[in-house]
Amino acid sequence: MKILNHGHLILEDSMGDDLTIVNAARQSFNQRSDEMGEKEKGLINFLMRERHGTPFEMPTFRFNIKCPITVAREWQRHRIGSYNEVSGRYKKLDPEFYLPDLKDMRTQVGKPGNYSFESLPIEDAKRFQELLAVFYHDATTLYERLLDEGLAKEVARSILPVGIYTQFTWNVNLRALLNFISLRSHPTAMLEIRKYSNGIEEIIKEIVPVTWECFEKHERVCP
Ligand SMILES: Cc1cc2nc3c(=O)[nH]c(=O)nc-3n(C[C@H](O)[C@H](O)[C@H](O)COP(=O)(O)OP(=O)(O)OC[C@H]3O[C@@H](n4cnc5c(N)ncnc54)[C@H](O)[C@@H]3O)c2cc1C
């Protein structure tokens, strides 16, 4: 899935589905189900409603994510999950930067705790987009010059702006993923991370459709 101007979201692998959750819960009685029927759907609804969360920890997902550092910084506050990220110490970073679409150039109004973001007049949006592009170009030129003149990558990277793209692998269980979606698809979350979170929704609703339906029904509260 392409996200933003250079980003992506790839589901590399996943383990488990709705039945995995049912059977994790049934472990209490040492019983198993072999297929999803009405009883099994009812059980998932019960687990979600009563916030019996641990059976939702059994399915896991591994994503590859390419996003601006600003997004990764928010993303990696989610501690329940495992991460491996590209290293600017070892690899020369590609000159790929987040340039928002004109419609996503916005202004912030309101007070802390009650901000809203409003679109800008098109001339302002264009001007800001150009200013960002010029700065990204200048930062890249300086980065390359510092490397050419012998400065170590781990030091030279200091002059790169946080709009640069990074890439990481994220392994996460379904419960932590629902917590991520609950927080990061919410209208108060930053637009850019919301786009990734919305993409994750599209992917996982195909894999755990019953869980997804119950999550929506119970107001997207993480179990
Ligand atoms: C709109 C928005 C604005 C934000 N603004 C800020 C900000 O200004 N500054 C800032 O620092 N952060 C901010 N955050 C980040 C936020 O505080 C969380 O760090 C982030 O959303 C991760 O959530 P989490 O802890 O639930 O997820 P995870 O770290 O994945 O944890 C999942 C769950 O595990 C449990 N858990 C994990 N670790 C612990 C622990 N140590 N102790 C007890 N229980 C634990 C909790 O139940 C938690 O909900 C913001 C987040 C959002 C969505």
The ligand as an ORCA input file, in Angstrom:
! r2SCAN-3c Opt
* xyz 0 1
  C      -3.290     12.115     19.971
  C      -2.060     11.708     20.742
  C      -1.244     12.670     21.316
  C      -0.104     12.302     22.053
  N       0.691     13.275     22.593
  C       1.806     12.923     23.287
  C       2.661     13.923     23.870
  O       2.412     15.123     23.751
  N       3.766     13.513     24.543
  C       4.065     12.181     24.717
  O       5.054     11.857     25.367
  N       3.275     11.220     24.163
  C       2.169     11.554     23.465
  N       1.399     10.573     22.895
  C       1.840      9.176     23.022
  C       1.038      8.407     24.102
  O       1.247      8.969     25.375
  C       1.479      6.922     24.118
  O       2.846      6.849     24.473
  C       1.306      6.227     22.788
  O       0.067      6.538     22.224
  C       1.429      4.721     22.992
  O       0.257      4.252     23.631
  P       0.269      3.033     24.616
  O       1.153      3.289     25.790
  O      -1.172      2.718     24.932
  O       0.847      1.864     23.684
  P       1.888      0.707     24.049
  O       3.154      1.276     24.553
  O       1.955     -0.206     22.860
  O       1.211     -0.032     25.254
  C       0.010     -0.793     25.070
  C      -0.643     -0.965     26.427
  O       0.207     -1.748     27.259
  C       0.135     -1.269     28.596
  N       1.482     -0.793     28.984
  C       2.572     -0.651     28.182
  N       3.634     -0.222     28.894
  C       3.190     -0.062     30.155
  C       3.808      0.374     31.345
  N       5.070      0.771     31.404
  N       3.066      0.404     32.462
  C       1.768      0.024     32.469
  N       1.097     -0.392     31.372
  C       1.825     -0.441     30.223
  C      -0.885     -0.149     28.616
  O      -2.142     -0.698     28.907
  C      -0.871      0.341     27.176
  O      -2.066      0.982     26.781
  C       0.252     10.922     22.194
  C      -0.577      9.950     21.606
  C      -1.715     10.321     20.897
  C      -2.573      9.242     20.261
*
